[in-house]
Amino acid sequence: MQNEANPQSPASERNVSFLFRLCSSLTGRWAIFFVLALLAFAVRLPKLDQRPMHTDESVNAYLTGEILGGESYHYDPRDRHGPVLYLVAEPLARMCGARNFSELTETELRLTPVIVGSATVLLFGAGVEMFGFIACLIAALLFAIGPLPVYYSRYFIHETLFVAITLGLMISGWRALNSNSILAAAATGLFAALLVGCKETFVIHFFALGLGAAIIWFIPPRREGLSPKRMVVALGVFTIIGIILFTWFGQSWRGLEDLFRAAPNMAARASGEGHQKSFGYYRGLVDPLFIFTPLAIVGVYSAIRDAVAGVRKSGILIAIYAVAVFLIYSAIPYKTPWLALNLWLPLALLCGLGFERIWMFLKSKASRWIAAVALCILSAVVGRQTVALAFDHPSDQKNPLAYAHTVEDLLRLPPRLEQLAKEQNLSSPLVAVCAADAWPLPWYLRKFKRVGFWQPGQDPGGADFYITSPEAAEPLGNKLKDRRPEFFGVRPEVIVILWSRETPSP
């Protein structure tokens, strides 16, 4: 059997760089990827609590808090995604000392994507046999410092986990198809089930991977594919893990039924629901400076050339997968920037394949030094972009990754409410919130023990403080006529009003 991870001839191998020679040592390879994973962790960890909580983060935080408090998870097919995020986040938050929703912090929650995002960098080390050392090294570097993976690895949403699981599914599936490993088949079933349990967009990725696998099956030399035994193992693990996830360990069997209701909801959301964007929206997000696309094109060329030569077909798989997911995501009217992270994975791998092709084409030491310097300059440019988007202006309205983000002005609301309660000698004030969409207020009011939420037009009854949207204030005219309003920004062009009684003069 040919070695699919090493398309170079023995003659050219004698002249490769120290990085490629180091690859021959398993210990050396993992040491390099471990260092890159540590770099990724160090980049992602600072200032986790300084960016305001996005609405989606606050919803996920609330569900995590319910599980911490002893409630059972139940899959909601309308707009809450699968259980994998909470399955990972809940024990980590508990280890940090949180016992319920009110005790959670931004740092405790965002540690989950930070750790998973860093582990994704390490996971590229397991893909060396599939894609090659240099390709995985470049992809790991782009994931360690790239703006999209860094920004959303500090976001308490599902996407970072989804991308990590996708990479795990690629690697384990490839090993299952190219070896007799029962363990690889079981890992394939596990990752496939986790992908389903993460987000409903799994159908797009199953299709894209399946399309790539179907096409490369016809490219010689052919493999036999999964044996019946390995197929049974993969399907068995997939079924068992899927049942465990969606019934929450047997506590809510209705979750399996609701899973099949997710498709019509997903189709309805795909039409846009106010989040319509142009076809080229994602291209502008993943490569705004047009510095990755040329390298990725070289990667596609390298993949085609290797496949035609019968040397390595994994590049064709990732190229087909990249084109498929890009076209599907771009064609769907509904678009949010975090979904672009799904495009960063194949882009990073194609850039790695492209750099590998260029590196092997260059024979002289001087030309390779120039390529290495160019890579360092590219890394510096990418790193500077990451600092600007993820740390300097993480919630700025002009930041393309900060989509409908909570503004910093809302951070004034909890301490102001505490101050007013103290001035009025209220140890446990009753707060009534009236708004059609109150998120992320449940997160920012979690420390107050008596908070109720109502829709506009509903009667909240008496309260010490009212927090309303502008449209919800008018029906409450009698309750608010003797109160003083204070305005707080929630999102761009969205405000809430805090209504309080006049504090008596001392």
Backbone torsions as a table, in degrees:
resi	resn	phi	psi	omega
1	MET	NA	136.8	178.6
2	GLN	-73.3	150.4	176.6
3	ASN	-81.0	109.0	-173.5
4	GLU	-78.3	-11.4	-177.9
5	ALA	-93.6	-6.8	-173.1
6	ASN	-135.3	87.8	-176.0
7	PRO	-79.9	0.1	-176.4
8	GLN	-82.8	152.1	177.1
9	SER	-79.1	160.8	178.0
10	PRO	-57.1	-34.6	-179.4
11	ALA	-65.7	-44.1	-178.9
12	SER	-72.3	-27.2	-179.4
13	GLU	-64.4	-27.8	-178.9
14	ARG	-70.0	-16.1	-176.3
15	ASN	-110.2	6.9	-177.2
16	VAL	-72.5	166.7	-174.6
17	SER	-73.1	172.6	178.9
18	PHE	-62.5	-30.1	178.3
19	LEU	-64.0	-43.2	-178.7
20	PHE	-71.0	-35.9	176.5
21	ARG	-65.3	-38.3	178.6
22	LEU	-62.9	-28.1	179.8
23	CYS	-61.9	-27.3	-178.9
24	SER	-66.5	-18.5	176.7
25	SER	-95.1	118.7	-179.5
26	LEU	-61.0	-40.1	178.4
27	THR	-64.1	-43.2	178.9
28	GLY	-63.5	-41.0	179.1
29	ARG	-60.4	-49.6	-177.4
30	TRP	-69.0	-29.8	176.5
31	ALA	-63.5	-41.1	179.8
32	ILE	-64.5	-46.9	-178.4
33	PHE	-71.0	-29.0	175.9
34	PHE	-67.4	-40.4	177.1
35	VAL	-63.6	-41.8	178.1
36	LEU	-64.3	-37.3	177.4
37	ALA	-66.1	-38.9	176.0
38	LEU	-64.3	-38.7	175.8
39	LEU	-61.6	-44.9	179.1
40	ALA	-60.4	-41.8	180.0
41	PHE	-65.3	-42.8	-179.6
42	ALA	-65.5	-36.0	179.2
43	VAL	-68.6	-38.6	-173.0
44	ARG	-82.3	-23.4	-167.6
45	LEU	-75.7	-36.0	-172.5
46	PRO	-65.6	147.3	169.0
47	LYS	56.2	39.2	-178.7
48	LEU	-64.8	-25.6	-174.5
49	ASP	-95.3	1.0	-171.8
50	GLN	-88.6	-25.0	177.6
51	ARG	-83.4	135.5	178.2
52	PRO	-59.1	154.5	-179.8
53	MET	-76.7	122.8	174.1
54	HIS	-66.0	156.5	179.3
55	THR	-54.2	-46.1	-178.9
56	ASP	-64.0	-37.2	177.0
57	GLU	-62.9	-41.8	-177.2
58	SER	-67.3	-35.7	175.9
59	VAL	-63.9	-46.6	178.5
60	ASN	-64.0	-34.7	177.2
61	ALA	-64.6	-42.1	179.9
62	TYR	-61.5	-44.0	179.5
63	LEU	-66.1	-37.9	175.8
64	THR	-64.0	-40.8	178.6
65	GLY	-63.4	-37.3	177.0
66	GLU	-61.5	-43.0	179.3
67	ILE	-67.0	-40.6	176.1
68	LEU	-58.3	-36.9	-178.4
69	GLY	-79.5	1.6	175.1
70	GLY	103.9	-0.9	179.2
71	GLU	-81.5	154.3	-179.6
72	SER	-86.2	142.3	176.4
73	TYR	-75.2	138.8	173.0
74	HIS	-130.9	126.4	-177.8
75	TYR	-66.5	127.1	177.2
76	ASP	-109.2	109.7	-174.5
77	PRO	-73.5	-5.9	-175.5
78	ARG	-78.3	-49.1	-174.7
79	ASP	-164.4	35.1	-175.7
80	ARG	-125.7	-4.0	176.3
81	HIS	60.7	-174.2	-171.2
82	GLY	-85.2	-178.1	-170.3
83	PRO	-89.3	-5.8	-170.6
84	VAL	-61.3	-42.3	-179.9
85	LEU	-57.1	-44.3	-177.0
86	TYR	-74.1	-30.8	177.7
87	LEU	-63.6	-34.6	178.8
88	VAL	-84.7	-40.9	-172.2
89	ALA	-74.0	-36.3	-174.2
90	GLU	-61.2	-50.4	179.2
91	PRO	-66.6	-32.0	178.6
92	LEU	-67.6	-42.5	177.0
93	ALA	-64.5	-38.1	178.4
94	ARG	-64.5	-39.6	177.5
95	MET	-63.0	-30.2	178.7
96	CYS	-80.1	-6.2	175.0
97	GLY	110.0	-5.1	-179.3
98	ALA	-75.7	142.2	-179.8
99	ARG	-124.7	-11.0	177.9
100	ASN	-160.3	-180.0	-175.7
101	PHE	-60.3	-41.6	-175.6
102	SER	-66.9	-21.6	-177.8
103	GLU	-92.4	-7.0	-178.8
104	LEU	-70.4	151.2	175.3
105	THR	-126.8	162.7	177.7
106	GLU	-58.9	-42.0	-177.8
107	THR	-63.4	-45.5	-179.4
108	GLU	-59.5	-40.1	-178.8
109	LEU	-74.0	-43.5	-176.0
110	ARG	-75.7	-10.5	173.7
111	LEU	-62.1	-30.5	-179.1
112	THR	-61.8	-55.7	177.4
113	PRO	-66.5	-28.4	176.8
114	VAL	-61.4	-48.2	-178.3
115	ILE	-68.1	-43.7	-179.5
116	VAL	-65.7	-41.4	177.7
117	GLY	-61.9	-39.0	177.0
118	SER	-68.8	-38.6	178.0
119	ALA	-65.8	-29.9	176.9
120	THR	-62.2	-39.9	176.7
121	VAL	-59.8	-44.2	178.6
122	LEU	-65.2	-34.2	-177.7
123	LEU	-63.0	-26.5	176.9
124	PHE	-60.3	-25.9	176.3
125	GLY	-62.2	-29.9	177.6
126	ALA	-78.2	-11.6	-179.1
127	GLY	-94.6	5.1	-177.0
128	VAL	-61.8	-42.1	179.3
129	GLU	-63.5	-24.6	-177.7
130	MET	-88.9	-45.3	-172.9
131	PHE	-111.0	-17.7	-175.4
132	GLY	102.3	154.0	-173.9
133	PHE	-65.8	-50.2	-176.1
134	ILE	-63.4	-42.6	-179.5
135	ALA	-60.8	-44.2	-179.6
136	CYS	-71.0	-32.9	178.2
137	LEU	-64.0	-46.3	179.8
138	ILE	-65.9	-42.4	179.1
139	ALA	-62.8	-40.9	178.7
140	ALA	-64.2	-39.3	178.5
141	LEU	-64.2	-43.2	179.5
142	LEU	-65.1	-32.3	176.3
143	PHE	-76.7	-29.4	-178.7
144	ALA	-70.0	-37.6	-172.0
145	ILE	-123.4	-3.5	-176.7
146	GLY	-67.0	147.6	-176.0
147	PRO	-62.2	-44.6	-179.0
148	LEU	-63.5	-54.2	-179.7
149	PRO	-65.0	-35.0	179.2
150	VAL	-69.1	-46.8	-177.1
151	TYR	-60.3	-48.2	-175.4
152	TYR	-86.7	-6.2	167.6
153	SER	-79.8	-3.5	175.7
154	ARG	-114.5	20.6	-176.2
155	TYR	-121.5	127.1	-176.9
156	PHE	-84.4	68.3	175.6
157	ILE	-132.6	179.8	-169.5
158	HIS	-81.4	-17.2	-163.9
159	GLU	-65.5	-38.8	-179.9
160	THR	-63.0	-42.3	176.6
161	LEU	-64.5	-39.8	-177.7
162	PHE	-61.3	-44.3	-179.0
163	VAL	-67.8	-40.6	177.8
164	ALA	-61.3	-43.1	179.8
165	ILE	-67.1	-37.4	177.3
166	THR	-60.0	-44.8	178.1
167	LEU	-63.5	-41.9	177.1
168	GLY	-61.4	-38.4	178.7
169	LEU	-66.7	-41.3	177.5
170	MET	-58.3	-51.0	-174.3
171	ILE	-67.5	-46.7	-178.4
172	SER	-67.2	-38.7	178.2
173	GLY	-64.2	-40.8	178.2
174	TRP	-63.0	-42.6	179.5
175	ARG	-66.5	-37.7	178.6
176	ALA	-64.7	-34.9	-179.8
177	LEU	-77.9	-24.1	-174.1
178	ASN	-113.0	15.0	177.3
179	SER	-149.7	175.7	176.9
180	ASN	-100.9	25.6	-173.2
181	SER	-79.5	117.8	173.0
182	ILE	-68.2	-34.4	179.9
183	LEU	-63.3	-40.7	178.2
184	ALA	-64.9	-38.6	177.4
185	ALA	-64.0	-41.8	178.1
186	ALA	-65.0	-40.0	178.4
187	ALA	-64.7	-36.0	177.1
188	THR	-61.7	-46.1	177.1
189	GLY	-62.3	-38.6	179.4
190	LEU	-64.3	-50.5	-178.7
191	PHE	-64.6	-36.9	178.3
192	ALA	-63.4	-41.4	178.9
193	ALA	-67.6	-39.7	178.2
194	LEU	-64.7	-36.0	178.2
195	LEU	-64.1	-43.1	176.4
196	VAL	-63.1	-38.8	-178.5
197	GLY	-78.2	-1.1	-179.6
198	CYS	-96.9	-59.3	-178.4
199	LYS	-148.5	152.9	-178.4
200	GLU	-69.3	-14.5	177.4
201	THR	-70.7	2.1	177.2
202	PHE	-55.7	-29.6	-177.1
203	VAL	-61.8	-35.6	178.6
204	ILE	-64.3	-42.8	-174.9
205	HIS	-77.7	-35.1	173.2
206	PHE	-60.6	-43.1	179.7
207	PHE	-63.5	-47.3	-176.7
208	ALA	-64.4	-43.1	178.1
209	LEU	-68.1	-40.5	178.3
210	GLY	-63.4	-39.6	177.6
211	LEU	-62.7	-45.1	178.7
212	GLY	-62.8	-43.0	179.7
213	ALA	-64.5	-38.7	-179.7
214	ALA	-65.6	-39.4	-178.4
215	ILE	-71.1	-45.1	-176.9
216	ILE	-72.3	-16.2	177.4
217	TRP	-63.4	-28.5	-178.4
218	PHE	-86.3	-6.2	-179.9
219	ILE	-89.4	122.6	179.7
220	PRO	-70.7	152.1	-2.2
221	PRO	-78.2	140.2	-178.0
222	ARG	-81.7	150.2	173.0
223	ARG	-103.9	159.3	179.8
224	GLU	-72.4	-19.7	-176.5
225	GLY	84.4	-172.2	-179.5
226	LEU	-67.4	131.8	172.9
227	SER	-71.3	158.9	178.7
228	PRO	-54.1	-36.8	-178.5
229	LYS	-65.5	-46.0	-179.7
230	ARG	-69.1	-34.4	177.0
231	MET	-62.7	-43.3	179.2
232	VAL	-63.3	-41.0	179.6
233	VAL	-63.6	-47.4	-178.8
234	ALA	-62.0	-46.2	179.8
235	LEU	-67.2	-36.2	178.8
236	GLY	-64.7	-46.3	178.7
237	VAL	-64.6	-42.5	179.0
238	PHE	-57.7	-45.9	-177.8
239	THR	-67.2	-45.5	-177.1
240	ILE	-64.3	-48.1	-179.0
241	ILE	-65.2	-39.5	178.1
242	GLY	-61.0	-43.6	178.4
243	ILE	-64.0	-43.5	179.7
244	ILE	-60.1	-44.0	-176.8
245	LEU	-66.6	-50.3	-171.3
246	PHE	-83.8	-11.7	170.5
247	THR	-100.6	3.0	-176.9
248	TRP	49.1	61.6	177.7
249	PHE	61.2	38.2	175.9
250	GLY	83.6	6.8	-176.7
251	GLN	-88.9	-19.3	-176.5
252	SER	-145.9	86.6	-174.9
253	TRP	-72.1	-15.0	177.7
254	ARG	-66.4	-20.0	179.8
255	GLY	-59.1	-34.6	177.6
256	LEU	-65.5	-41.7	177.8
257	GLU	-63.9	-41.0	-178.4
258	ASP	-69.4	-25.1	178.4
259	LEU	-59.2	-38.2	-178.8
260	PHE	-75.9	-11.0	175.1
261	ARG	-88.8	-4.6	-176.2
262	ALA	-71.8	-30.9	-175.1
263	ALA	-59.3	-50.7	179.4
264	PRO	-63.5	-34.3	177.4
265	ASN	-66.6	-40.2	178.9
266	MET	-66.0	-40.4	178.9
267	ALA	-64.0	-38.0	179.4
268	ALA	-66.9	-40.9	-179.8
269	ARG	-69.3	-30.5	-178.2
270	ALA	-60.6	-22.0	-179.4
271	SER	-69.4	-16.7	174.7
272	GLY	133.7	-58.3	-178.4
273	GLU	50.8	41.4	178.7
274	GLY	88.5	-1.7	-179.3
275	HIS	-113.1	28.4	-179.7
276	GLN	-67.9	137.7	176.2
277	LYS	-137.5	165.3	-179.2
278	SER	-71.7	165.5	-179.4
279	PHE	-59.4	-37.4	-175.7
280	GLY	-87.9	11.3	-176.0
281	TYR	-58.6	-47.4	-175.3
282	TYR	-71.0	-33.7	177.8
283	ARG	-61.2	-40.0	178.2
284	GLY	-66.7	-25.9	179.2
285	LEU	-80.7	-44.1	-174.2
286	VAL	-78.3	-25.8	-178.4
287	ASP	-146.4	64.6	-176.4
288	PRO	-65.1	-28.0	-179.2
289	LEU	-94.3	1.0	179.2
290	PHE	54.8	47.0	178.8
291	ILE	-108.5	-18.2	-180.0
292	PHE	-94.9	-32.6	-174.0
293	THR	-58.5	-46.0	177.9
294	PRO	-59.2	-41.0	179.3
295	LEU	-66.4	-38.5	178.1
296	ALA	-65.6	-35.8	177.4
297	ILE	-63.6	-40.5	174.4
298	VAL	-62.2	-36.6	177.6
299	GLY	-63.3	-40.2	176.9
300	VAL	-63.7	-43.4	177.0
301	TYR	-59.2	-44.8	179.7
302	SER	-61.7	-40.9	179.9
303	ALA	-63.0	-43.9	-179.9
304	ILE	-65.2	-43.4	-178.6
305	ARG	-64.2	-43.0	179.0
306	ASP	-64.6	-39.7	-179.2
307	ALA	-66.8	-42.1	179.3
308	VAL	-64.5	-36.5	179.5
309	ALA	-77.4	-5.9	-179.5
310	GLY	70.8	24.7	-176.2
311	VAL	-94.0	-49.2	-175.7
312	ARG	-151.0	127.2	-177.4
313	LYS	-106.6	-4.5	-178.7
314	SER	-65.5	-31.0	178.6
315	GLY	-65.0	-39.2	177.7
316	ILE	-64.6	-38.9	177.8
317	LEU	-57.9	-48.3	-176.8
318	ILE	-71.4	-31.9	178.0
319	ALA	-66.6	-45.1	178.4
320	ILE	-64.5	-42.9	178.0
321	TYR	-60.3	-43.3	-179.0
322	ALA	-62.1	-47.4	-178.9
323	VAL	-64.3	-41.7	-177.5
324	ALA	-64.6	-49.4	-177.5
325	VAL	-68.8	-34.7	178.6
326	PHE	-64.0	-46.2	-178.4
327	LEU	-66.5	-41.4	-177.8
328	ILE	-67.8	-50.0	-179.9
329	TYR	-62.8	-37.5	-178.9
330	SER	-71.3	-32.8	-178.3
331	ALA	-76.6	-27.5	179.6
332	ILE	-72.4	125.6	-178.5
333	PRO	-59.5	-38.2	-178.3
334	TYR	-69.6	121.8	-178.3
335	LYS	-142.6	134.5	170.8
336	THR	-133.2	150.6	-171.5
337	PRO	-64.6	-30.6	-178.1
338	TRP	-67.3	-22.7	176.1
339	LEU	-65.8	-22.2	178.2
340	ALA	-64.8	-19.1	177.9
341	LEU	-61.2	-29.2	177.4
342	ASN	-66.3	-24.7	178.1
343	LEU	-85.9	-22.2	-179.4
344	TRP	-67.3	-33.2	-179.0
345	LEU	-61.5	-56.7	178.7
346	PRO	-66.6	-31.1	177.8
347	LEU	-63.1	-44.3	-179.7
348	ALA	-63.0	-41.8	179.1
349	LEU	-67.9	-39.6	177.7
350	LEU	-66.7	-37.5	174.7
351	CYS	-62.7	-38.7	176.9
352	GLY	-63.4	-43.4	177.6
353	LEU	-64.9	-37.5	178.4
354	GLY	-65.4	-44.1	179.1
355	PHE	-65.4	-38.4	177.7
356	GLU	-60.0	-43.9	179.9
357	ARG	-62.4	-43.6	179.3
358	ILE	-64.7	-42.5	-178.2
359	TRP	-62.0	-42.3	-179.1
360	MET	-74.5	-24.7	177.4
361	PHE	-72.3	-33.7	-179.6
362	LEU	-78.1	126.6	-175.1
363	LYS	-104.1	-33.1	-175.7
364	SER	-83.6	154.0	177.6
365	LYS	-63.8	-37.3	-178.0
366	ALA	-64.0	-44.1	-179.2
367	SER	-66.4	-35.2	178.7
368	ARG	-72.2	-32.8	174.2
369	TRP	-64.1	-39.7	177.8
370	ILE	-63.4	-42.1	178.2
371	ALA	-63.3	-40.0	179.4
372	ALA	-65.7	-41.3	178.0
373	VAL	-64.6	-41.2	177.7
374	ALA	-60.8	-39.3	177.5
375	LEU	-64.0	-40.0	178.5
376	CYS	-64.5	-41.2	178.5
377	ILE	-64.4	-43.6	177.5
378	LEU	-59.4	-43.1	179.0
379	SER	-62.7	-39.0	179.0
380	ALA	-65.5	-41.8	179.0
381	VAL	-63.6	-45.3	179.6
382	VAL	-63.8	-42.8	-180.0
383	GLY	-62.7	-40.4	178.7
384	ARG	-64.9	-39.0	177.0
385	GLN	-63.3	-38.9	179.1
386	THR	-64.4	-44.3	179.0
387	VAL	-59.7	-43.3	-178.2
388	ALA	-64.7	-43.3	-174.2
389	LEU	-82.8	-39.7	-173.1
390	ALA	-92.1	-20.8	-174.0
391	PHE	-126.1	-43.3	-177.4
392	ASP	-74.2	-42.6	-176.3
393	HIS	-136.9	58.8	-172.4
394	PRO	-69.1	-23.9	-178.6
395	SER	-121.3	13.3	-179.2
396	ASP	-67.6	140.0	-178.9
397	GLN	-61.4	-26.3	-179.9
398	LYS	-82.3	-10.9	178.0
399	ASN	-73.4	118.3	-176.9
400	PRO	-65.7	-17.6	179.5
401	LEU	-90.3	-14.4	-179.1
402	ALA	-93.7	78.7	-170.9
403	TYR	-86.8	121.7	-179.7
404	ALA	46.5	47.1	-170.2
405	HIS	-83.6	148.6	172.4
406	THR	-60.7	133.5	-178.2
407	VAL	-90.1	157.9	-175.5
408	GLU	-66.5	-20.8	-179.3
409	ASP	-60.3	-29.9	-179.1
410	LEU	-66.5	-22.2	179.7
411	LEU	-64.3	-17.4	178.4
412	ARG	-76.4	-20.1	-171.6
413	LEU	-66.1	-51.8	-178.1
414	PRO	-58.6	-48.6	179.1
415	PRO	-65.0	-31.6	177.6
416	ARG	-67.3	-40.6	178.0
417	LEU	-64.3	-40.9	177.3
418	GLU	-63.5	-41.8	180.0
419	GLN	-62.1	-45.9	-179.8
420	LEU	-64.9	-39.9	178.8
421	ALA	-62.9	-39.7	179.0
422	LYS	-66.6	-41.7	179.8
423	GLU	-64.0	-30.1	-178.7
424	GLN	-98.8	11.4	177.5
425	ASN	56.5	43.1	178.3
426	LEU	-107.1	107.2	-178.6
427	SER	-75.1	-30.1	179.3
428	SER	-140.5	77.7	-173.9
429	PRO	-66.8	148.0	175.1
430	LEU	-93.0	122.1	-175.7
431	VAL	-117.1	127.3	177.3
432	ALA	-112.5	124.7	180.0
433	VAL	-109.3	124.7	179.1
434	CYS	-122.2	108.8	-179.6
435	ALA	-165.0	147.3	178.9
436	ALA	-65.7	-38.6	177.2
437	ASP	-130.8	98.9	-173.3
438	ALA	-83.4	-15.5	-177.9
439	TRP	-65.0	141.2	7.5
440	PRO	-96.2	25.8	-177.2
441	LEU	-58.4	-36.1	177.1
442	PRO	-56.0	-33.4	177.6
443	TRP	-69.7	-46.6	-174.5
444	TYR	-77.8	-12.8	176.2
445	LEU	-107.2	13.5	-173.7
446	ARG	-65.7	-21.9	-179.5
447	LYS	-78.9	-17.0	179.7
448	PHE	-87.8	130.5	-171.0
449	LYS	-77.8	-27.3	-175.7
450	ARG	-119.9	89.9	179.5
451	VAL	-131.2	131.6	176.8
452	GLY	-123.3	152.8	-177.1
453	PHE	-124.0	132.4	-179.4
454	TRP	-133.8	154.4	173.7
455	GLN	-83.6	156.1	176.5
456	PRO	-56.5	135.6	-178.6
457	GLY	97.2	-20.9	176.1
458	GLN	-81.6	152.3	-179.3
459	ASP	-93.3	112.5	-179.5
460	PRO	-81.3	-5.9	-176.9
461	GLY	76.9	-164.2	-179.9
462	GLY	-77.8	149.4	179.7
463	ALA	-157.8	156.9	176.1
464	ASP	-75.1	-36.6	179.3
465	PHE	-137.9	144.0	173.3
466	TYR	-117.3	139.6	172.6
467	ILE	-123.9	119.1	-173.9
468	THR	-131.6	156.7	164.5
469	SER	-79.2	161.1	-179.1
470	PRO	-56.9	-41.2	-177.5
471	GLU	-72.0	-22.7	179.5
472	ALA	-85.0	-12.0	-175.7
473	ALA	-75.2	-38.5	-174.5
474	GLU	-59.4	-45.5	178.6
475	PRO	-64.2	-16.8	-179.5
476	LEU	-99.0	24.3	-173.6
477	GLY	-51.6	-45.2	-178.6
478	ASN	-64.2	-35.3	-178.8
479	LYS	-78.1	-22.6	-173.4
480	LEU	-106.2	-5.1	-170.7
481	LYS	-63.7	-28.8	-179.7
482	ASP	-102.3	17.9	-176.8
483	ARG	-113.7	157.1	-178.2
484	ARG	-97.6	130.0	179.1
485	PRO	-90.1	144.3	170.5
486	GLU	-132.2	137.6	-171.3
487	PHE	-105.9	138.6	180.0
488	PHE	-135.3	133.9	175.5
489	GLY	-74.1	143.0	176.0
490	VAL	-111.3	-57.8	175.0
491	ARG	-135.7	170.4	176.8
492	PRO	-52.3	122.4	179.3
493	GLU	67.7	19.8	175.2
494	VAL	-127.6	128.1	-179.9
495	ILE	-130.5	162.2	167.9
496	VAL	-127.6	160.4	-177.3
497	ILE	-120.7	127.6	174.0
498	LEU	-95.5	122.7	-179.0
499	TRP	-108.7	122.9	-178.6
500	SER	-136.5	156.5	176.2
501	ARG	-73.9	154.4	176.0
502	GLU	-63.6	130.2	178.8
503	THR	-79.2	127.1	-179.2
504	PRO	-62.6	144.2	179.0
505	SER	-67.8	145.6	179.0
506	PRO	-69.0	NA	NA
